[in-house]
Amino acid sequence: MKTLSPKGRSLLSVVAAVYVCLLVCMAGATVIGKVEGSAASQRIYGAWWFTVLWGVLAAAGIGYMLARRVRRALTWVLHASLVIILLGALLTHLTARRGIVHLRVGETTERFYSANKQGLYTAHPLGFVLTLDDFDIDYHEGTRAAADYVSRVTIDDGRSSRSEVVSMNHIISFHARRLYQASYDEDGGGSTFVVNADPWGIPVTYAGYGLLFVSLLWMLVDPKGDWRRLLRHPALKRGALTVALLLTAVGAGWGRTAAEEGPHALPDSCARRLARLNIVYIERVCPLETFAIDFTKKLYGKEHYGDYSAVQVLSGFLFWSNEWMAEPVLKIKKKDLRAKMQLDKYASVRAFLDAQNVEYRLREMVEEYWRGSRDELHKQAAEIDDRIALVMEVCEKVPLRLFPFTQHGVTEWYSPADSLPAEMTAEQQEYVRQILSVVQSYAKEENYARVNETLDLLYKYQQRFGGMSLPSQERTNAEMLYNRIPFVKLLFMLCLGVGLVTFFMEVHRLTRRQEETEQKGRGMLRGVLVGVMALAFAALTLCLALRWIAKGSVPMSNGYETMVLMAWLVMLVSLVACRRFGIALTFGFLLSGFFLLVANLSNMDPQISHVMPVLRSPLLSIHVSMMMVSYALLSMTFICALTAVVVRLAYRLRGQQELWQEPVEALAVLSRIFLYPAMTALGMGIFIGAIWANVSWGNYWSWDPKETWALITFLIYAAVLHPSSLPALRKPMTYHVFMLLAFLSIVMTYFGVNYILGGMHSYA
């Protein structure tokens, strides 16, 4: 910076000003989109001045690099890739044409239609004749959950004719036109395609993506690069390690036996047989135990009720409904509703009826809710009303789709309360209607041998008539094992407990002189901590593997799954890093415990469900994995910064302010070591996601709030990779404060977007 010319300083000022302006505009647009609708935010992203800002940033950045006489090839390639990506986006904006084609089966067209700003449609030539030959929806066996939407078309350009298939994540390209499956007619007799004509923007943009991926990886492998120099930094040899251990042991039984007091429920032996029956739940064939757990959690907030397992709770409402209606199984969260209705924190279903069981006490508030009274009191009343309705449906056996029936090669599952198909024999219909009542009569007589025998026969009935809709035994066993071990709860308690204890002990150690530390004792404790982390990692790996098997796809499609995946990645990073940096174990325990705690919260959704057809893409799996790796590594930089701040405060309280520099510097070096691979993963994750979006939707960037905030996060952290241009960030303490504040962008990207701003990527 000392040799930088006045022109260079001016260009740097322009770059900094435009950079900050773009960050503010993008962040503000996401908020405006939430308040005024997505059209308002899109007007900002599509404005001429917004495009000009990006152009000014690119031009000023190139001018600044020339003024600094930058000679490193990596630096030029990396920044050139970003300019090429912007150029590709500009070409798409100026030259691309996007429209729709709607065809009924058998219809033919030579045109597609695009809407202008006034909402009027203009016809454009396709360049070939398109005929829709057929349209089908592929369903997951035994359910009405769509696995794929498939259009069979014929393309004829006058010289040749060929048949093609268009489905989700499978596009066709012809004469610079790309066709995507968009939607279909309700009667299944027609299909709508998106047509994207972008012959210039896409190849230029993809060339930019390719250069970016190469340069980001180059940044890590370059032997003369900053990251490789950091790995050899002398501060790391002076800096850091591990200390102590806290183990948490938690145990739980499967359920209650028949001899224990309380309302009646099936004993363990019967409950296990009931649990393994298959049911269609959330349009997925799964063990009945899964439905029972969700049922109990919705009522009581936990996976069990006292000593009763979830399956026993379900059996209680099925077979001894009068007793269970009097049990306080409904959790009343809000104090104002409890006060208004004079109830405790847990209430029975009967508590919402008057003394004569005639007047429904929630009726008036629920009616007011549906007439528009949406305050917290009325919302809680409506939630309780939903739970009571679910209880009533279970008592009437409405959700229990336990009975498969195959006709015309298609298997459907029915409950005793459903209208059964006429093709089903009278004998089979009688079996469906009465078998659960038979189980109930045996249960009330406490003839549990006959209960077991009848449930075994029902299981054989499912195996006989379920056909291809039944999950494999491996999948069923995996799901039942996953259901019975509370992996996330146990591991968050263990990791957070160990992490907190070792964090404070690490701070204490870092604020003492090194010679006071017993090397032998530290080595033993470090070995124990590595062992505990390895066991926790193995347990979480088993948890994810079981969920993967049960679900049939990679578990990364909702907020719960991505939090668990983040914890797994943090554990992996800490185990790899701890050989060189012992303090990584403490950070790993803290962060993985935090992510698992968040996953364990009630507003996360742990339900296993089928993935939407458009999400069944290997590109999406790679995109999400890279994003999670980057967030995990950036979380490590946050913990480094937090530790540095606490260490400095501890020295100040001891009156030894002159001693804080060494550990704080070591933490800054360690943080930067995490930062470089984090930025590689984040950059690749963002733009692999853009490629997936282009393959699936025909549009690689739509300024969705999640996309926008991921880009904002990338740009904020990228500033730290320019210490020669921003010398203030060379100071360890300034760097740590910046990293603390930068982490707020990740919080906003993940939690703010998912649960406040919304959008296509929202898990809420």
VENSUL-V216948 format. One record per pair of residues at least 6 apart in sequence whose ideal C-beta (glycine too) atoms are under 6 Angstrom apart, sorted by the first residue. I is the first residue (numbers start at 1). GAP is how many residues later the second one is. Records with the same first field share a line. If there is no record, write none. Layout:
I: GAP + GAP
//
This chain:
1: 726
5: 62
7: 60
8: 59 + 60
11: 49 + 52 + 53 + 56
12: 52
14: 46
15: 45 + 46 + 49
18: 35 + 38 + 39
22: 31
23: 689
26: 682 + 686
29: 12 + 15
30: 675 + 678 + 727
32: 8 + 9
33: 8
34: 723
45: 658
54: 32
58: 25 + 28
74: 144 + 148
77: 138
78: 137
81: 127 + 130 + 131 + 134
84: 123 + 124
85: 120 + 123
87: 117
88: 113 + 116 + 117 + 120
91: 109 + 110 + 113
92: 106 + 109
95: 105
96: 102 + 105
97: 100
98: 98
99: 13 + 14 + 15 + 96
100: 13 + 92 + 94
101: 11 + 92 + 94
102: 90
103: 29
104: 85 + 86
105: 27 + 84
107: 25
108: 21 + 23
109: 21
110: 16 + 19
111: 12
112: 12 + 14 + 83
113: 8 + 10
114: 8
115: 6
127: 48
128: 27 + 29 + 46 + 47
129: 27
130: 23
131: 23
132: 21 + 59
133: 19 + 21
134: 18
135: 16 + 49 + 56
136: 14
137: 9 + 12
138: 9 + 10
140: 7 + 470
141: 327 + 328
142: 143 + 269 + 271 + 327
143: 137 + 140
144: 139
145: 138 + 465
146: 467
148: 19 + 20 + 465
149: 19 + 32 + 35
150: 17
151: 15 + 30 + 40
152: 13
153: 11
154: 9
155: 7 + 9 + 19
164: 8
166: 6 + 13 + 15
167: 14
168: 13 + 445 + 446
169: 448 + 527
171: 7 + 9
172: 7
176: 23
177: 18 + 20
178: 18
179: 14 + 16
180: 14 + 518
182: 10 + 11 + 12
183: 9
184: 7
194: 504
196: 502
209: 478
213: 471
216: 464 + 467
219: 6
220: 7 + 460
227: 449
230: 439 + 442 + 443
233: 436
235: 430 + 431 + 434
236: 433
239: 427
240: 341 + 342 + 343 + 426
241: 281 + 341
242: 284 + 287 + 340 + 343
243: 259 + 262 + 263 + 266 + 282
244: 257 + 258 + 261 + 281
245: 283 + 284
246: 251 + 252 + 255
248: 245 + 246 + 249
250: 240
254: 14 + 55
255: 13 + 16 + 54 + 57
256: 51 + 52
257: 10
258: 9
263: 53 + 60 + 61 + 64
264: 56 + 59
265: 43 + 47 + 50 + 51
266: 46 + 49
270: 178 + 181 + 182
271: 40 + 41
273: 179 + 182
274: 37 + 181
275: 13 + 14 + 36
276: 11
277: 11 + 182
278: 7 + 184
279: 9 + 12 + 122 + 123
280: 121 + 133
281: 10
282: 327
284: 326
285: 184 + 186
287: 189 + 192 + 193
289: 22 + 191 + 194
292: 18 + 19 + 22
293: 10 + 17 + 190
295: 19
296: 14 + 17
297: 6
299: 30 + 31 + 88
300: 29 + 31
301: 30
303: 7
305: 8 + 24
316: 8
317: 7 + 77 + 78
319: 121 + 124
321: 74
325: 24 + 25
326: 22 + 24
327: 21
328: 18 + 19 + 20
330: 17 + 57
331: 15
332: 6 + 11 + 13 + 15
334: 46
336: 41
337: 40 + 43
343: 8
349: 39 + 42
352: 9 + 10
362: 19 + 23
365: 13 + 16
366: 15 + 16 + 19
368: 10
369: 9 + 13
393: 6
396: 21
397: 18 + 19 + 20 + 39
398: 17 + 19
400: 15
401: 12 + 14
403: 11 + 29
404: 7 + 9 + 61 + 62
405: 7 + 19
406: 61
407: 16
411: 56 + 58
414: 6
416: 16 + 17
420: 9
438: 16
439: 12 + 15
442: 8 + 9
443: 8
475: 74 + 75
478: 68 + 71 + 72
479: 71
481: 65
482: 64 + 65 + 68
487: 56
488: 108 + 111 + 112
489: 111
491: 45 + 49 + 105
492: 101 + 104 + 105 + 108
495: 94 + 97 + 98
496: 97
498: 91
499: 90 + 91 + 94
502: 84
503: 83 + 87
506: 80
507: 139 + 140 + 143
510: 137 + 153
511: 139 + 140
526: 56
529: 56
533: 42 + 52
537: 34
540: 28
544: 11
547: 8
548: 7
550: 58
551: 57
553: 58
554: 67
555: 6
556: 6 + 9 + 68
557: 54
558: 47 + 205
559: 45 + 195 + 204
560: 39 + 44 + 45 + 46
563: 32 + 35 + 36
564: 35
565: 63
566: 29 + 62 + 66
567: 25 + 28 + 29
569: 59 + 60 + 63
570: 18 + 21 + 22 + 62
571: 17 + 21
573: 59
574: 10 + 11 + 14
577: 7
578: 6 + 7
581: 89
587: 49 + 52
591: 44
614: 82
617: 75
619: 73
620: 72
622: 66
623: 62 + 65 + 66 + 69
626: 55 + 58 + 59
627: 58
629: 52
630: 48 + 51 + 52 + 55
631: 115
633: 41 + 44 + 45
634: 44 + 112
636: 38
637: 34 + 37 + 38 + 102
638: 105
640: 27 + 30 + 31
641: 95 + 98 + 99
643: 24
644: 20 + 23 + 92
647: 16
648: 12
651: 6 + 8 + 9
664: 68
665: 67
668: 64 + 67
682: 32
686: 24
690: 10 + 11
693: 7
694: 6
704: 55 + 56 + 57
705: 48 + 52 + 54
706: 47 + 53 + 55
709: 39 + 40 + 44
710: 39
712: 33
713: 32 + 33 + 36
716: 26 + 29
717: 25
720: 9
723: 6 + 7
728: 6
729: 6
754: 8 + 9 + 10
755: 9
//
